[in-house]
Amino acid sequence: MTSPAIELKGISKAFGPVQANKDISIAVQPGTIHGIIGENGAGKSTLMSILYGFYKADAGEIFIKGQKTAIPDSQAAIAAGIGMVFQHFKLVQNFTVLENIVLGAEDGALLRPSLGKARRELRRLEQEYELHVDPDALIENLSVGHQQRVEILKALYRQANILILDEPTGVLTPTEADQLFRILARLREEGKTIILITHKLREIMDITDTVSVMRRGEMTATVKTAETSPEQLAELMVGRKVLLRVEKAPARPGKTVLEVEDLQVTDDSGVERLKGISLNIRAGEILGIAGVAGNGQSELLEVLGGVSAAQGTIRVNGAEIDLTGKHSDGQSRRARGIAHVPEDRQSEGLIMDFQAWENVGFGYHHDPAYQKNALFMDNAALRADTARKMEKFDVRPPDPSLPAKNFSGGNQQKIVVAREIECNPDLLLVGQPTRGVDIGAIEFIHKQIIALRDEGKAILLVSVELDEIMSLSDRIAVMFDGMIMGERLPEDTNAQELGLLMAGVANGGAA
């Protein structure tokens, strides 16, 4: 009987009092695609970091093709035939594809022979696995999808037979994701073993042969993908039934709340980030902005939220906003009824060392409800209000005095969402509302956004998750290279059409 390509037995790992992995055993069969899913903090990344030599297990054993193998570092993992493609690529942007392939795997002091050998081997790998990419292209000039191919080629060049991919589609368009899955299927046909870490159940169902589910540092189940369903997997991950679809009534749009005309932003390097953006949002509707990260969505949120300056016109409830003067900041935006859930909760939404009640007060410390008198804040009132918000938004643990850094990512996000939604805004700006958030918290946050819409608020939603955009939005605008490529109704479009717009292709032709 064939030995598993990888077998982990009794793996445990603790970080201080936190037990990240607890007595985990898993076997991955050769020539298969094995998915690993779980909530935030379930221990998936820790387990794969142990396998790739980033961490050393406190207990347990690793077997590669039936042989017990010590993996003290990543070099030992590479020597054992393991390659890893990280969510954030490890490429040198101003090096060529060929130079990145060779980097760290040179044959000697002279680089030319290594480059010649790599060029020949790269040509063979491209043909064998349909991983076509220009070896002389600079990484910075390649699309994200092609950069990911380079990462895979790097691993194959180092003779990896086992590939670990961590959230590989997080920054890809739907078309690029489909291309990646075709590549993975081809690798499987050629006998490679693939471990796929993802939170997207659709991807698990589409591409994997087997799936393992982790919860709270333990392995709860390993099942054949063909014998399970997204609903069953979600319940195994969370420990309860989860609503995977967004339930909402049709929108009832009212008056126009936000009007944007010819918005332009040029960064400090002279690069145009927004190129004449025009849009509007009415009360009681959600406008979703779809697009691959880095195409101007962040700049749009920053301008609307008062973080950065711009040229153009913005009106809220018919009144124009100063985009360049002293009144162009977050505080003035809040005074105009704009709330902002930023894209990065840790660097933009919270101060991690501050307590939850202090974070809830940020930006709203002038609220009369939090004032004792003209000079002092009523901290007791703010703590009590934080406790109320934490209970309503199911923040765990519901402790206002706990520092933000001690909450999980999902609960940190709930604190930010609660702070902004509960201020009763006319316009809510939401950036990546469920980034890095587990299924249970995703379900909750989606319900809160829909409830706010149904109260008659206008919502601008920015997300790289196309499923999220299509589920929540009443209208969808697609951004590419700082421009809006087109606008669609969710019921009149599909992932393929939106994917082409996200790639810069409009109306069937190049933009």
C-alpha positions as CSV (number, residue, x, y, z in Angstrom):
1,M,0.0,0.0,0.0
2,T,1.4,3.4,-1.0
3,S,2.6,5.5,1.9
4,P,1.1,9.0,2.4
5,A,3.0,11.8,0.8
6,I,2.8,13.6,4.2
7,E,1.8,12.2,7.5
8,L,1.7,14.3,10.7
9,K,1.3,12.4,14.0
10,G,0.4,14.0,17.3
11,I,1.6,17.5,16.4
12,S,1.2,20.0,19.3
13,K,2.4,23.6,19.5
14,A,1.8,26.2,22.2
15,F,2.6,29.9,22.3
16,G,2.6,30.7,26.0
17,P,-0.8,29.9,27.4
18,V,-2.3,29.6,23.9
19,Q,-2.5,26.0,22.5
20,A,-2.3,26.6,18.7
21,N,-2.1,22.9,17.7
22,K,-3.3,20.1,19.9
23,D,-2.4,16.5,19.1
24,I,-3.1,16.9,15.4
25,S,-2.7,13.9,13.1
26,I,-3.3,14.1,9.3
27,A,-2.4,12.0,6.3
28,V,-2.2,13.5,2.8
29,Q,-2.2,11.0,-0.1
30,P,0.2,11.4,-3.0
31,G,-1.2,12.9,-6.2
32,T,-4.1,14.6,-4.5
33,I,-5.3,18.1,-3.7
34,H,-6.0,18.2,0.1
35,G,-7.8,21.2,1.5
36,I,-7.5,22.5,5.0
37,I,-10.1,24.9,6.4
38,G,-11.0,26.4,9.7
39,E,-12.0,29.6,11.5
40,N,-9.5,32.3,12.4
41,G,-7.2,31.0,15.0
42,A,-8.0,27.4,14.3
43,G,-4.3,26.6,13.9
44,K,-4.1,26.0,10.1
45,S,-1.2,28.4,9.5
46,T,0.7,27.2,12.6
47,L,0.4,23.6,11.3
48,M,1.7,24.4,7.9
49,S,4.5,26.6,9.4
50,I,5.6,23.5,11.3
51,L,5.6,21.4,8.1
52,Y,7.6,24.1,6.3
53,G,10.1,24.5,9.1
54,F,9.1,28.0,10.3
55,Y,8.1,26.7,13.7
56,K,9.3,23.6,15.7
57,A,6.5,21.5,17.2
58,D,6.5,20.9,20.9
59,A,5.5,17.3,20.3
60,G,4.8,15.0,17.4
61,E,6.4,13.5,14.3
62,I,6.5,14.3,10.5
63,F,6.7,11.5,7.9
64,I,7.5,12.2,4.2
65,K,6.7,9.2,2.0
66,G,6.7,7.0,5.0
67,Q,10.1,8.1,6.3
68,K,10.3,10.0,9.6
69,T,11.8,13.4,8.7
70,A,13.1,16.3,10.9
71,I,12.3,19.7,9.5
72,P,14.1,22.3,11.7
73,D,14.0,25.0,9.0
74,S,12.7,25.9,5.5
75,Q,15.9,24.6,3.9
76,A,15.2,21.2,5.4
77,A,11.6,21.4,4.0
78,I,12.9,22.3,0.5
79,A,15.4,19.4,0.7
80,A,12.5,17.1,1.6
81,G,10.6,18.2,-1.5
82,I,8.2,20.6,0.1
83,G,7.5,24.0,-1.5
84,M,5.2,26.8,-0.2
85,V,3.5,29.6,-2.1
86,F,2.6,32.3,0.4
87,Q,-0.4,34.5,0.3
88,H,1.9,37.5,0.1
89,F,4.5,36.6,-2.6
90,K,8.2,36.5,-1.7
91,L,9.5,38.0,-4.9
92,V,12.0,40.7,-5.6
93,Q,10.1,43.3,-7.6
94,N,13.0,44.7,-9.7
95,F,14.4,41.3,-10.5
96,T,13.5,39.3,-13.6
97,V,11.5,36.1,-13.5
98,L,14.7,34.1,-14.2
99,E,16.6,35.9,-11.4
100,N,13.8,35.2,-8.9
101,I,13.8,31.6,-9.9
102,V,17.5,31.2,-9.3
103,L,17.7,33.4,-6.1
104,G,18.8,31.2,-3.2
105,A,19.3,28.2,-5.5
106,E,22.5,29.2,-7.3
107,D,25.0,26.4,-8.3
108,G,28.1,28.4,-7.3
109,A,29.8,31.8,-7.1
110,L,29.3,32.4,-10.9
111,L,25.8,33.4,-11.7
112,R,25.8,33.0,-15.5
113,P,25.9,29.1,-15.5
114,S,23.0,29.1,-12.9
115,L,21.0,31.4,-15.1
116,G,21.6,29.3,-18.2
117,K,20.6,26.1,-16.4
118,A,17.5,27.8,-14.9
119,R,16.4,29.1,-18.4
120,R,16.5,25.6,-19.8
121,E,14.7,24.1,-16.8
122,L,12.2,26.9,-16.8
123,R,11.3,26.2,-20.5
124,R,10.7,22.5,-19.6
125,L,8.6,23.3,-16.6
126,E,6.5,25.8,-18.6
127,Q,5.7,23.3,-21.2
128,E,5.1,20.4,-18.8
129,Y,2.7,22.3,-16.5
130,E,1.4,25.1,-18.8
131,L,3.0,27.7,-16.6
132,H,3.8,30.2,-19.3
133,V,5.7,33.3,-18.3
134,D,8.4,35.5,-19.9
135,P,11.7,34.6,-18.1
136,D,13.1,38.1,-18.8
137,A,10.1,40.1,-17.6
138,L,10.5,42.2,-14.5
139,I,8.3,41.0,-11.6
140,E,6.9,44.5,-11.1
141,N,5.6,44.5,-14.7
142,L,3.7,41.2,-14.2
143,S,0.0,40.7,-13.2
144,V,-0.7,39.2,-9.8
145,G,-1.7,35.9,-11.5
146,H,1.6,35.7,-13.4
147,Q,3.6,36.5,-10.2
148,Q,1.8,33.6,-8.6
149,R,3.0,31.4,-11.4
150,V,6.5,32.5,-10.7
151,E,6.2,31.4,-7.1
152,I,5.0,28.0,-8.3
153,L,7.8,27.7,-10.8
154,K,10.3,28.6,-8.0
155,A,9.0,25.6,-6.0
156,L,9.1,23.3,-8.9
157,Y,12.6,24.4,-9.9
158,R,13.7,23.4,-6.4
159,Q,12.2,19.9,-7.2
160,A,9.2,20.2,-4.9
161,N,6.8,17.3,-5.1
162,I,4.6,18.7,-2.3
163,L,3.1,22.2,-2.7
164,I,1.5,24.2,0.1
165,L,-0.7,27.1,-1.1
166,D,-1.9,29.6,1.5
167,E,-5.1,31.5,0.5
168,P,-3.9,31.5,-3.2
169,T,-6.9,33.3,-4.7
170,G,-7.1,36.2,-2.3
171,V,-5.7,38.7,-4.8
172,L,-6.7,37.1,-8.1
173,T,-9.5,38.0,-10.5
174,P,-12.1,35.2,-11.1
175,T,-10.4,34.5,-14.5
176,E,-6.9,34.2,-12.8
177,A,-8.4,32.0,-10.1
178,D,-9.8,29.6,-12.8
179,Q,-6.4,29.6,-14.5
180,L,-4.7,28.7,-11.2
181,F,-7.1,25.8,-10.6
182,R,-6.4,24.5,-14.1
183,I,-2.7,24.6,-13.2
184,L,-3.2,22.8,-9.9
185,A,-5.3,20.1,-11.7
186,R,-2.4,19.7,-14.2
187,L,0.1,19.4,-11.3
188,R,-2.1,16.7,-9.7
189,E,-2.2,14.8,-13.0
190,E,1.6,14.9,-13.0
191,G,1.7,13.3,-9.6
192,K,2.3,16.3,-7.4
193,T,0.7,16.6,-4.0
194,I,-1.0,19.9,-3.1
195,I,-2.2,21.2,0.2
196,L,-4.6,24.1,-0.2
197,I,-5.4,26.4,2.7
198,T,-8.5,28.6,2.0
199,H,-11.5,30.0,3.7
200,K,-13.6,29.8,0.5
201,L,-15.8,26.8,0.6
202,R,-16.6,27.0,-3.1
203,E,-12.9,26.5,-3.9
204,I,-12.7,23.5,-1.6
205,M,-15.7,21.9,-3.4
206,D,-14.4,22.8,-6.9
207,I,-10.8,21.6,-6.7
208,T,-10.0,19.4,-3.7
209,D,-10.2,15.6,-3.4
210,T,-10.1,15.5,0.4
211,V,-10.7,18.2,3.0
212,S,-9.6,18.4,6.7
213,V,-11.4,20.7,9.1
214,M,-9.7,22.4,12.1
215,R,-11.4,24.0,15.1
216,R,-9.7,25.6,18.1
217,G,-6.3,23.9,17.4
218,E,-7.7,20.4,16.8
219,M,-8.5,18.4,13.8
220,T,-12.3,17.8,13.9
221,A,-12.8,15.9,10.6
222,T,-11.2,14.7,7.4
223,V,-13.7,13.8,4.6
224,K,-13.8,13.1,0.9
225,T,-14.9,16.3,-0.8
226,A,-17.4,14.4,-3.0
227,E,-19.1,13.1,0.2
228,T,-19.7,16.4,1.9
229,S,-21.3,19.9,1.3
230,P,-20.5,23.5,2.0
231,E,-23.2,23.5,4.7
232,Q,-21.7,20.5,6.5
233,L,-18.2,21.9,6.3
234,A,-19.3,25.2,7.7
235,E,-21.0,23.5,10.6
236,L,-17.8,21.4,11.3
237,M,-15.8,24.6,11.3
238,V,-18.0,26.7,13.6
239,G,-19.7,24.0,15.6
240,R,-23.2,25.2,14.6
241,K,-25.3,25.7,11.5
242,V,-24.3,28.7,9.5
243,L,-26.3,30.6,6.9
244,L,-24.0,30.7,3.9
245,R,-26.2,32.9,1.7
246,V,-27.1,36.5,2.3
247,E,-30.9,36.9,2.9
248,K,-32.2,40.3,2.0
249,A,-35.3,42.0,0.7
250,P,-35.2,44.1,-2.5
251,A,-33.7,47.5,-1.9
252,R,-36.0,50.5,-1.7
253,P,-33.7,53.4,-2.7
254,G,-34.7,56.9,-1.6
255,K,-33.0,60.3,-2.0
256,T,-29.4,60.6,-3.3
257,V,-27.0,60.7,-0.3
258,L,-23.6,60.7,-2.0
259,E,-22.6,62.3,-5.3
260,V,-19.1,62.0,-6.6
261,E,-18.1,63.9,-9.8
262,D,-14.7,63.7,-11.6
263,L,-12.7,62.7,-8.5
264,Q,-9.0,62.7,-9.2
265,V,-6.0,61.7,-6.9
266,T,-2.3,61.9,-7.7
267,D,0.1,60.4,-5.2
268,D,3.4,61.9,-4.1
269,S,5.3,60.1,-6.9
270,G,3.1,61.8,-9.5
271,V,1.1,58.6,-10.3
272,E,-2.6,59.1,-10.9
273,R,-4.5,56.8,-8.5
274,L,-8.0,58.0,-9.3
275,K,-8.8,59.1,-12.9
276,G,-12.1,61.0,-12.9
277,I,-14.3,58.8,-10.7
278,S,-18.0,59.6,-10.8
279,L,-20.7,57.7,-8.9
280,N,-23.8,58.2,-6.7
281,I,-25.5,56.2,-3.9
282,R,-29.0,56.7,-2.6
283,A,-30.5,56.1,0.8
284,G,-31.4,52.4,1.4
285,E,-29.0,50.9,-1.1
286,I,-25.6,49.3,-1.2
287,L,-23.1,50.2,-4.0
288,G,-20.4,47.5,-4.2
289,I,-17.0,48.4,-5.7
290,A,-15.4,45.3,-7.2
291,G,-11.8,45.0,-8.3
292,V,-8.4,43.5,-7.7
293,A,-6.6,45.2,-4.8
294,G,-4.5,48.2,-5.8
295,N,-6.8,49.6,-8.5
296,G,-7.9,52.8,-6.7
297,Q,-10.4,51.4,-4.2
298,S,-8.3,52.3,-1.2
299,E,-7.8,55.8,-2.5
300,L,-11.5,56.3,-3.0
301,L,-12.3,55.2,0.5
302,E,-9.5,57.5,1.9
303,V,-10.8,60.6,0.1
304,L,-14.4,60.0,1.0
305,G,-13.4,59.3,4.6
306,G,-11.3,62.5,4.9
307,V,-8.0,60.7,5.1
308,S,-6.5,62.3,2.0
309,A,-7.1,65.2,-0.3
310,A,-8.3,65.1,-3.9
311,Q,-9.6,67.2,-6.8
312,G,-13.2,66.9,-7.9
313,T,-16.6,67.3,-6.3
314,I,-18.2,65.3,-3.4
315,R,-21.7,66.1,-2.1
316,V,-23.4,64.5,0.9
317,N,-27.1,65.1,1.2
318,G,-26.7,67.9,-1.5
319,A,-24.1,69.8,0.4
320,E,-20.6,70.0,-1.1
321,I,-17.6,68.8,0.9
322,D,-14.3,70.7,1.1
323,L,-11.7,68.4,-0.3
324,T,-8.6,70.5,0.2
325,G,-9.1,72.9,3.1
326,K,-8.8,72.7,6.8
327,H,-12.2,71.1,7.1
328,S,-11.2,68.0,5.0
329,D,-10.6,65.4,7.7
330,G,-12.2,62.4,9.4
331,Q,-13.8,64.5,12.1
332,S,-15.5,66.8,9.6
333,R,-16.7,63.8,7.7
334,R,-18.3,62.3,10.8
335,A,-20.0,65.6,11.5
336,R,-21.5,65.3,8.0
337,G,-23.0,61.9,8.8
338,I,-20.2,59.7,7.2
339,A,-18.9,56.6,9.1
340,H,-15.9,54.7,7.9
341,V,-14.9,51.0,8.5
342,P,-11.3,51.1,7.1
343,E,-9.8,48.3,5.1
344,D,-7.1,47.5,7.7
345,R,-8.6,47.3,11.1
346,Q,-5.3,47.0,12.9
347,S,-3.4,49.9,11.4
348,E,-6.3,52.2,10.6
349,G,-9.3,51.2,12.7
350,L,-7.8,50.4,16.1
351,I,-4.9,51.2,18.4
352,M,-3.9,47.7,19.4
353,D,-2.5,48.4,22.8
354,F,-5.5,50.5,23.9
355,Q,-8.5,49.0,25.6
356,A,-11.8,48.2,23.8
357,W,-13.7,51.1,25.4
358,E,-11.0,53.5,24.3
359,N,-11.1,52.3,20.8
360,V,-14.9,52.6,20.7
361,G,-14.5,56.3,21.6
362,F,-12.0,57.1,18.9
363,G,-13.5,59.7,16.6
364,Y,-16.6,60.0,18.7
365,H,-15.1,61.4,21.9
366,H,-16.9,64.7,21.3
367,D,-20.3,63.0,21.4
368,P,-22.5,64.6,24.1
369,A,-23.3,61.2,25.5
370,Y,-19.6,60.8,26.5
371,Q,-19.2,64.3,28.0
372,K,-19.3,65.2,31.7
373,N,-18.7,68.8,31.0
374,A,-16.8,71.0,28.6
375,L,-13.4,69.8,29.9
376,F,-13.7,66.1,30.7
377,M,-15.0,62.9,29.1
378,D,-17.4,60.7,31.0
379,N,-15.3,57.5,30.8
380,A,-17.9,55.5,32.8
381,A,-20.5,56.3,30.2
382,L,-18.2,55.3,27.4
383,R,-17.4,52.0,29.1
384,A,-21.1,51.3,29.6
385,D,-21.8,52.1,26.0
386,T,-19.0,49.9,24.9
387,A,-20.4,47.0,26.9
388,R,-23.8,47.5,25.3
389,K,-22.2,47.5,21.8
390,M,-20.2,44.4,22.6
391,E,-23.3,42.5,23.7
392,K,-25.3,43.6,20.6
393,F,-22.5,42.7,18.2
394,D,-21.5,39.5,20.0
395,V,-17.9,40.5,20.7
396,R,-16.1,37.8,22.6
397,P,-15.0,38.1,25.3
398,P,-17.4,41.0,26.1
399,D,-14.9,42.8,28.2
400,P,-14.5,46.6,27.5
401,S,-11.2,46.7,29.5
402,L,-9.4,44.2,27.3
403,P,-6.8,45.6,25.0
404,A,-7.7,45.3,21.3
405,K,-4.7,43.1,20.6
406,N,-6.1,40.4,22.9
407,F,-9.2,39.9,20.7
408,S,-9.3,37.6,17.6
409,G,-9.3,39.2,14.2
410,G,-13.0,38.6,13.8
411,N,-13.8,40.2,17.2
412,Q,-11.5,43.2,16.4
413,Q,-13.5,43.7,13.3
414,K,-16.8,43.6,15.2
415,I,-15.5,46.3,17.5
416,V,-14.8,48.6,14.6
417,V,-18.1,47.7,12.8
418,A,-20.1,48.3,16.0
419,R,-18.4,51.7,16.6
420,E,-19.2,53.0,13.1
421,I,-22.7,51.5,12.6
422,E,-24.0,52.5,16.0
423,C,-23.2,56.2,15.3
424,N,-26.3,56.2,13.1
425,P,-24.6,57.5,9.9
426,D,-26.3,58.7,6.7
427,L,-23.4,57.1,4.7
428,L,-21.3,54.1,5.7
429,L,-18.0,53.5,4.0
430,V,-17.0,49.8,4.4
431,G,-13.6,48.5,3.3
432,Q,-13.0,44.7,3.2
433,P,-15.6,44.1,5.9
434,T,-14.8,40.4,6.3
435,R,-11.1,40.2,5.4
436,G,-9.5,37.6,7.5
437,V,-12.8,36.9,9.3
438,D,-14.2,33.4,9.9
439,I,-17.5,32.1,8.6
440,G,-19.5,32.8,11.8
441,A,-18.4,36.4,12.0
442,I,-18.9,36.9,8.3
443,E,-22.5,35.8,8.7
444,F,-23.0,38.3,11.5
445,I,-21.3,41.3,9.8
446,H,-23.3,40.8,6.6
447,K,-26.5,40.8,8.6
448,Q,-25.6,44.1,10.3
449,I,-24.8,45.7,6.9
450,I,-28.1,44.6,5.4
451,A,-30.0,45.9,8.5
452,L,-28.4,49.3,8.2
453,R,-29.4,49.4,4.5
454,D,-33.0,48.5,5.4
455,E,-33.0,51.4,7.9
456,G,-32.5,53.7,4.9
457,K,-28.8,54.3,5.1
458,A,-26.5,54.6,2.0
459,I,-23.6,52.1,2.0
460,L,-20.4,52.1,-0.1
461,L,-18.9,48.6,0.0
462,V,-15.4,47.8,-1.2
463,S,-14.3,44.2,-1.2
464,V,-11.9,42.0,-3.2
465,E,-14.3,39.1,-2.5
466,L,-16.5,38.9,-5.5
467,D,-19.0,36.5,-3.8
468,E,-19.4,39.1,-1.1
469,I,-19.9,42.0,-3.6
470,M,-22.5,40.0,-5.6
471,S,-24.4,38.9,-2.4
472,L,-24.6,42.2,-0.6
473,S,-24.7,44.8,-3.4
474,D,-27.8,46.3,-5.0
475,R,-25.5,47.8,-7.7
476,I,-21.9,46.9,-8.6
477,A,-19.3,49.3,-10.0
478,V,-16.0,47.7,-11.2
479,M,-12.7,49.6,-10.8
480,F,-9.5,49.0,-12.8
481,D,-6.5,51.3,-12.9
482,G,-8.2,54.1,-11.1
483,M,-11.2,54.2,-13.3
484,I,-14.7,52.7,-13.2
485,M,-15.0,50.2,-16.0
486,G,-18.7,49.7,-15.8
487,E,-21.7,49.3,-13.6
488,R,-23.9,46.3,-13.4
489,L,-26.9,45.0,-11.4
490,P,-26.1,41.7,-9.6
491,E,-29.0,39.9,-11.2
492,D,-27.9,40.9,-14.7
493,T,-24.2,39.8,-14.5
494,N,-21.9,37.0,-13.5
495,A,-18.4,36.4,-12.2
496,Q,-17.0,36.0,-15.7
497,E,-18.3,39.3,-16.9
498,L,-17.2,41.1,-13.7
499,G,-13.8,39.3,-14.0
500,L,-13.2,40.8,-17.4
501,L,-14.1,44.3,-16.2
502,M,-11.7,43.7,-13.2
503,A,-9.0,42.8,-15.7
504,G,-9.5,46.0,-17.7
505,V,-11.6,44.6,-20.5
506,A,-14.8,46.6,-21.2
507,N,-17.7,45.5,-23.4
508,G,-15.7,42.7,-24.9
509,G,-12.8,44.8,-26.0
510,A,-9.6,46.2,-24.5
511,A,-10.0,49.3,-22.4
